[in-house]
């Protein structure tokens, strides 16, 4: 055999070896065995432990009462480890166990050891599922929160937590206390249909120091009813792709990047969470095909020194804060957010897009309806976009108790743009249908908009016009967002005893 043939054969063996070694690992909670080397395993945890570069973990399209935790898990470039949910749901709650509770008076039940670890942050995010509906008691960690009630003040269908400050705990932030639930007199706790969030996240990444999560793909997966984030990404993380994922009714963020995490998301639905997306630290993230609605604290929240982008997104804004970009003190490292083809429509009480010092927003083809723009500091670039009002709403199209307690019937929202001194505003080819525009101490109306254009040199080709009378190519391309907009009418609810189908944005779920 010639030397050339030997070399060619060796090259082929190197190229094909990873493919030949790649395995399919199946997870079946009923028939799987974690000690098996050939058949399906029982737990997601064991499947992740076994997975090597090129392997694919396959879940069934059922509900798993388990988290998918990645701690320093690495694939290889071009040869990732893949977790394919095939429409599976990672359910974060479990049925309340009556054996953990004792009745302290008629209809009032107490539990002293509900979770092995509690801190103030967990209590700030806490909820119970009561007859399938989240009960926040008017509270969320990243928004205004009602005070916890005293146990004696509870009404049937309510819960509270009473801290025990005298009890010493082994860890610095750990707290002690008791949970209480109030039932109708004579009702049995086992018949109350209460579920308790017992897992922190659906998908959890954490890798510190030299450890790293890298070359991973997570797709076709729903996380729901966890007390923290649906997808909680911490530590060193690079070359990670999330595809067609959903976070439904989680205690804090739908998805959240921390520290130096780097990942891409293609297809994300976030519904009924405290925050739709919240990225912090020096993380770098990109989101494409996003649908967000029914959030509580924030719809979109970016802070610190990261770089982020959102393209092809629809946000039906009901959180207390719609969009906030907040930088740190490092002037040379602002928090950057790019937006392209994004539609955000306010559907409840008044809110705003708020930009702070050392932040940079670069927005193109965006539509902001019913949202004030408040530039406290930093830089904003706005082109080919629409800022306009929304009509009056006579019926609030949301059902979460936290939102309804903050929502009032109101008239049309005609937004204002307010730019503080030092705010750098670069804009053109926009359409404004707003109440006023204020730059430093000067306020402009439609009649003197030309004066603003002349004095600032900005918005030279922008127009201040009535949207009902003006045909413009500005704003988000609604035809390109048709699939995402249709999700508002889809059945996207999650039930802890039901299976779900593929989580591709734009497809209707089946029970």
Secondary structure, DSSP 8 states (H G I E B T S, - for coil): --HHHHHHHHHHHHHHHHHHH--EEEE-TTT--TT-SSS-BS-HHHHHHH--TT-EEEE-SSEESS-EEESS-B-BTTB-EEEEEEEEEEE-EEE--GGG-EEEETTEEEES-SSS---HHHHHH--EEETTEEE-SS--TTS-------GGG--TT-EEEEE-TTS--SSSS---EEEEEE--TT--GGGS-EEEE--S-SEEE---TT--EEEEEEEEEEEES-SS-SEEE-SSEEEEEEEEEEEES-SSEEEEE-TT-EEEEEEEEEES-SEEEEE-TT-EEEEEEEEEES-SSEEEEEEES-EEEEEEEEEEE-SSEEEEEEE-S-TTS-EEEEEEEEEEEE-SS-EEEEE-TTEEEEEEEEEEESEEEEE-SSEEEEES-EEE-B---SS-----HHHHHH------B--EEEE-TT-EEEEES-EEE-SEEEETTEEE-GGGHHHHHHHH---TT-EE--GGG---S-S--TTTTHHHHGGGGS-----TT-------TTS----
